Amino acid sequence: MIDVLSALDGIQIPGTIRKLKYRWSEDSDWKATAMRARRGAQAADDRTQRWPTPQYQEADDEVQARLSLATDGCPSCIWLADPTAAS
């Protein structure tokens, strides 16, 4: 993690790529099935279930998101309804 943060801190020119010594795997075998269906099979989405409403790890996370939306607009909270609007 320190190497990643140091690389980010040290990059001064937009678009710069700094190669680190870390690899996802020793070989590229994992690419054979990542985001691809096996030949002749239908692709499967094995991610966790998606919901139409935001899911929060902690109860206070939703409170903080709504508070942020109410106070500064929270541009990253666009999926939340306006807490001042009548439901």
C-alpha positions, 0 to 999 in steps of 0.5 A: 500500500505504501508503494502505491500511495508513494507512486500516486504522490510522486506523479506530477504529470497527468497520464503518467503511468508508474509500473510497480513490482506487484502482480495479480498472479504469477501467470495470466491463467486467471484472464481465461475466465475473468468476465468471459463465458467459457466457449459455448456457455452463457456468461454468468454474473457471479457478483453479489446481488444488486439492489435498486437502492443504495446499500450501506455497510453500517447504519450510520453510513446512510445517516452520513450520506443523507446529511452530506446531501442535505448540507453540501449537495454531495455530488457523489450521492446522486442516487439519494432522494432529497431528504427535505422532499416529502415522501 
